[in-house]
Amino acid sequence: MTRVIPTTLALALTLAVTAAPAEAETLREALARAYQENPTITGSRAQQRAVDENVPIARSAGRPSLSTNGSATENFVRSGNSFTTPEKLARAQLSLNVPFYSGGAVRNSVRAAETRVEAGQLGLRGTEASLFTEVVAAYNDVIRDEAIVGLNTQNVRVLETNLQASRDRFQVGDLTRTDVAQSEARLSLARAQLQRVQATLIGSRENYVRLVGSAPGLLETPPPLPNLPQSADGAVEVALRDNPNLLAALKQRDATAFDIRVAKAGRLPTLGAGLTGGYVNYLGSLGGDTGLGVGQTGTTLGVGLNVTLPLFQGGRPAAQVRQAQANRALALENVTAAERQVISSSRSAYAVWQSSLQVINSSEQAVAANRLSLEGVRAENSVGNRTILDILNAEQELLNSQVTLVTARRDAYVAGFALLAAMGQAEAQDLGLDAGPLYNPADNYRDVRGRFSDFGDGPAPVPIAPSTANVPPQDAAVTRPLDPLLDSKVDRSPALTTGENAPNR
């Protein structure tokens, strides 16, 4: 949250917006909407504001306190003289207490709270990166699944046309029942596959709605990711230095050292000064002038020094120290766990990214080869050298290679972005979001850390993230252009004259 220099990733996303068609939704727009309205990030900001308040709460223990109390008493049964049990009595008292020394408890409590504020700010950066990674994955999931649904839709259309042609040719005796059965079986499988991928697309679109808050429109192809590392070791080196979750764990570890000092202060003396003023009024119940110089009213003013030296507290301070030490041991282990997670995430994301790039290269070659193969099989079928089954198999192989290609492109992009997130380079300031002023948690902290008024309440909380109840249910409709090669008949043999009364074979 403290870096202000935009990276190449922000420039790449900006250029993508400039080049995208006006009606298309870009990845940068989706990220900006999620940044503003996703309940995970807005809730994390509220949680951080609550953490900010721990600093003035800790400071309040070392500030002067002022209190007052009053009472009015009427005694119905009295014994003794009127000076000890007057008939009526009203009292008022005003006390000022100024603590001077608390064994370091206040100072260390403030330091612990300030350190946890820094940890929370770093954690908020990590929440941003995690959310953006989810949005990038959801965005690419929709693009991938739309492409897969489109490919399978084309496959079903072609197989439907081919089945009708096979039946026509069967009627004139050019094909056998086996050819027709093969076409029917392949069409049934294609329809089942289409239903499955349509359900997957609907799920991806609903997940997009959950994260972004609106239905996905026509999604523009995301821009290339810049500044990806050259090696896994290079990624890990940057991640260990800049990953916000690891930095937050380190700050939480530092805060526990102050907690131990606070617990140890429970065995030390405390010192404070007090000023007390009092007023008493017997409400005329003394029966007039007593003749002893005692009037119906009186005032007092006293100054004192308060010293508390704990001698025995039943083992409570030692238990608190041991508890704080155990919490520090937990924080130390959490740092190691966070470090391991960062290393694992960086290496895994790098491996998936590299593997997906290789799959993309191989799949592109496979698609090109399968296109050529399909054209060749169709041409050979037209002269009788290939069967319908050969064409169906060639078409299925092309479909499979295209699905593999779009899936690998999705996996490469998501893994690349996850790698940037692990390296601490995929947060709001890195992306250059067009979402107005970015949220800066330090602004709220600077506003509240020095407050001391007992009546400086904040505004009443209101929800920020909108509901998605009014977003229409998503469907599996695809409007992207189809592949011309797949959007054509499987069987390109010359049309034959069909005979309604032709004998079956």
N, C-alpha and C positions, 0 to 999 in steps of 0.2 A: 503493500500500500504506500510505500514511501518513494518508490522509483517513479521518476517523472519523464524519463527519456523514452519516447516511443521506439519500439523495435521494428524490424523489417516485417514482422507478422502483422502489425497494425497497418503498415503501408500496403501489404499484399491484400488484406481484407478491404481496404479503402479502394484500391484499384478494381477489385472485384465488383464493388457496388457501382463504380463509375461505368464499368463495361457491361453490367447486366442489363437486360431489357427492363423497361419500366414496370411491366406486369409481373415479373418474376420476383420471388422472394429469395433473398440472399442469406448466406450463413451469418454474415455480420448483423443483419437485421434480426435474425432469430436469437443470436447471442445477446443483443442489446435488449430485446424484449424480456428475455429470461433474467437478465441482470436487474431490470427494473421491477419485475412483477413475480418472479418465482418465490413461493413461500419459504423454501429452504434458505435462500439468501436473505430475504427480509426478516425471517425469524432469527437467523444468526446475527444480524445487525442489532436486533432488539436484545438478544442475549449479551452481546458485547456492551451495549449501553448499561445493562444491569451490572456487568463486571466493573465498568467504570465507577459506579457508585460505591464500590468497596473502598476506594481511596478516601473520599470525604468521610465515610463511616469510620475508617481507621483513625483519621485525623481528629475526629470529634472527641475521642477518648483523651486527647492531650490538650483540649481547649477548655477555657473557663465555662462553668455552668452556673446558671442563675435560676433559682426556684423560689416559690412563695407558697405559703399555706396559711389558712385561717380557720378559726373555729368559734362557735357560740354555744355556751353551756348554761343551762338553768338547773340548779340543784333543788330537788323537791324534798329530799331528806338530808339534813345536815347534822354533823356532830362537831364539836369543837367550836373554835371561835370563827368569826366572820372573815378573818384574814386567810385562813387555810381553806375554808369551804364557803366562799361567798355565794350568795343567792343567785347571782347572775355574773357571767364572765364572758368576755369576747377577746380573742387573741388574733394577732396577725404577725407573720414572721417572713422576712426576706433573707435568703442565704445566697452568698456568692462563694463558689469554691474554685480555686485555681491550682491545678496539679503542677508540680514542679519536676518530680522524678518518679518514674514507674519501673525502674530496673531495665529500661530499654524496650519494654513491651510495645509502647506506642510507636517509637521510631521504627522498630523492626516490622510491626504490623503494616505500617505505611509502605515500607520498602517491599514487603511481600505483595501487597495489593498493587503497587505500581508495576512490579515485575509481571504479575498475572494479567494486567492490562496489556502490556506489551505482548505477552503470549497469546492473548485473545485476539489482538490485531493481526498477528501472524496467522493464527488459526482461521480468521476470516478470509485472509488471502487464500489459504488452502481450500476453504469452502467454495470460493469463487472458481478456483481451478478445477475442482471436482465437478461443480455444476456445469462449467463450460465443456468439460470432457463428455459429460452425459448428453449435453445438447448437440455437440458435434457428432456423437455416436447416433443419436436419434435422427438427426438431419440426414446423415448418410444411410441410415437404415431405411428411411423412406425412399430415398433415391434408389438404393439397391433393390428393394422389394417392388417398387414400381417397375423397374426394368425387368425383373424376373416375371412379374405378372404379365407384362406386355409380351415377353418372349413366349410364355406358356399360352397366352391367349392366341397369338399367331399360330402356335403349333396346333391348337385345337381347331382353329378355322381351316387350316390346311388339311388336317386329317379328316375333317368333316367333308370337305370337297373331294378328297381322295376316296373316301368311303363311297360317296355317291357315284363317282366315276367307276370304282371297282364293281359296284352293283350293276351299273349300266353295261359294263363290258362282260360281266358274268351272264347277263341276260342274252347277249348275242353269242355267248360261247367262247369269248376270247380269254376269260379268266376262269379259274376254278373256285370252288367253295373255300378252299384253303386260303386263297388270296383275299377273299372277302372277310373270312374270319380273322386273318392277320390284321387287316385294316380296322375291323371292329374292336379287336383287343387293344391295339395301339391307341385308338381314339378313347376307349374307356379309361385306360391308364392316364392319358393326357388330361382328361376331364377331372379325374381324381387329383392329379398333381396340381391342376389349376385351382381347385377348391382349397387345397392346402396352402398354396402361396398367397391366395387372396386373403385367407384368414391371417396369415403372417403380416401382410401389408396393413390390414385393418389394425392389428395390434401395434405395429410400428407407428402408425399415424396417431393412435390414441396415446401412446407413450410420448409422442411429440407434443400433443395437446397438454399432457400433464406437466411437461417441463417448460414449455414456452408460453402456454396459456391461450393459444389460438390454433385453429386448424391449419395444417400445412397447405399452401397453395402449390403453384408450379415452382418447384425448388430449383434454383440455379446451381450449376456445377460449382462446388467449392473451389476456392483458389489454391494454388500450390502452397505447401508449408515451407517457410524459409528457415534458415539457421539450424537445420537438423544436424546432429553431431556426426562426425566421421567414424567414430568407434564407440563401442559400449563403454570402454574405460573413460573416454572423454565425457560421455553422458553422465556417468556416475560421479565424476569429479565435480562437474557443475552442480549436480543435484545435491551432493553433500554440502555444498556451499550455499545454495540458494533455495532449496526446497522449503516452503513455508511450514509444513507440518513438522519437519525435523527441527527447524528453528523454534517453533512453538514449544516442542517437547523440551528443548534446552532451557527455555525461559521458565517453564514450569518446574524444571529441576532446580534452577537458581532460586525460585521462590520458596522452595521447601527448606532451604538453609536458613532463611529468615524465620520460618515457622518454628524451627528448633530454638532459636534465640528467644522468641516470644514465649515458648513454653518454659524455658529456664528462668525467665523473668518472674514467673509465679512464685519463686522461692526468695525473691529479693524484696527489700522494704520499699514502700511507696511514701512519697512526701508531697504535701500540699498545704496551701494556706486558705483560710476561710474567713469570711466577713459575714456577720450575722446581725441583723437589726430586728427588734421586736416591738410590738405595741400591745398593751393590755388595757381593757376598759371594763370596770366592774358594773357599769350600767346603773349606777346609783344604788347598788345593793349594799354598800358599806354603811348606809344610814347617815349620810352627811359627813361633816368634818369629824374625824375620830379624835382630833386633838393630839395625834401622834405624828403629825406631818405626813400622813399617808393620804393621798388623794384618790379620786375615783379613776384616774388614768395613769399610765406609766409607759415609758419607752426604755428600750435597752439597745446597746450597740456593743458588739464584741468582735475582737480579732483573735484568730487562733492559728496554730500550726498543727497540722494533722500528720502524724507519723504512724504507719502501720508496719509492724515487723512480724511476719508469719513465723511461728515456731513449729507448729505441727498441723498438717492439713489432711491427715489420714492417708497419705500416699498419693494424693491427687496430682501434685506437680510432677513427681517422677513418672507417673503413668502418662501424663500429657507429653513429657519429653520423649518417652519411649514411643508413643504414638506418632509424634512428629518425625522421629528418626525412621520409623517403619514407612511412613509416607514418603520420606526422602529416598529410602531404598527402592520403593515402588517407582518413583520418578526417575531414578537412575536406570532402572530396567526398562522403563518406557522409552528412554532415549535410545537405548540399544535396539529395542524393538522397532522404533521409528526409523533408525538408521538402516536396519535390515530391510524394512519395507521399502525404503527409498532405493536401496541398491537393487532389490529384487524387481521392483516396478520398472526401474530404468533399464535394466538388462533385458527383462522380458519384453518391454515395449520395443526396445531396439531390435530384438530378435524377430518379433512378429512383423515389425516394419520391414526389415530386410527380407524376411521370408516372403512377405506379401509382394514386395517389388519383384522378386524372382518369379513368383507365381503369375504376376501380371505379364511379365515378359514371355513366359512360356505359354500362357493362355492366349495372348495376342497372336503368337505363332500358330497355336492350335486352331484358333478361330479362322485365321487366313487359310490354313491347310484344309480345314473342314468345309469351308466355303467352296474351295476349288474341288474338293472331293465330291461334294453334293452336286455341283454342276456337271462333273464328269459322269457320275452315276446316272443322273437324269439323261444325259446325252446317250449313254450306252443303253439305257432302258428303251430309248426311242427307236433303237435299231435291233432290239431284242437280245442284247447281251447281258442285261441286268434285270432282276426281278423287282417287284414292288417292295418286297421285304428289304432288299438292298437299299432302296431309296429311303424307306422308313428308318433304317438303321443309320444311314448317313445324316438324315435330318436330326435324329436324336443326338448323335454325336456333336453336331454343330450347336444344338440347343444347350447341351451340357457344357460345352466349352465356353459359350457366351455367359451362362450362369456363373461358371467358375471365374470368369474375367470380372464381371461386375461385383462379385463377392470379394475378390482379391483387392479391387480398387477401394472398396469400402474399408476392408481390414487395414490396408496400408495407410489410409488417411487417418482413421481413428487411432491406430497405433502411433503414428507420427505425432498427432496432437497429444496423446497421452504421454509420450516421451517428453514433449515440451513442457507439459504440466508437471511432470516429475522433476524437471530441471528448474522449475520455478519461473518459467517464461510463458505462461498461458493464463495470465490474470487480466483484469479489466484494463489496466494501464498498458499492458503489452498488446492488447487487441485493438486499442484505439476506438472503442465503441462510440457510435453516434447516438448516445443516450443522455445527452445533457451533461451537467457536472457529475463526475464520478463521486460515489459515496466515500467519504474519508472519515473513518472512525475516530481519528485524532481530534477532529473538530468538536465532537461531543465531549471527549475527555477533557480537552482544554476548557470547555465551558463549565464542567461540573466539579473539577478536582479541587477548586478553591472555594466552593460555596460553603457557607456556614449558617444560612438562614433556616429556621425551622419551618418556614412556610413557603419555601421556593419549590412548590410541587410542579411537575411537568404537565403537559397536556394529556387529556384523557386518551388512552390507546384506542386506535381504530385500525381495522384490517387494511393492509396495503395490497396484498396479492389478491387479484380478482378470482371469483369462482369460475369454474369451467362447466357448470351445470347447463348453461345456455348454449354451449358449443354443440352443434348438431353431431349425432353419431357419425363416425367415419365409415366410409365404404371403400371398396376396392377398385373404383373407377380409375382408369389410366388414360391420359390424353396425350402422352408422348408419342412421337412418330414411330411407326413400325419399321422393322427391317424388311426392305423390299425383297430380298432373296427368300426370306421365310414366308413372306406374305404372297405366296404363289402356289400353284398346284404341285403336289408331289409327283404325280404321273403326268408327263408331258407327251405321252404317246398321241398320235393323231386320233381325232375323234372318230368313233365308229358308229354306224347306223344301228340303233337299238331296235330290237323287235319285241313287241309286247308278248307275243306268243312263242318266243324262242324257247327251245327246250333247256332245262337246267342240266348242269353237268356235276 
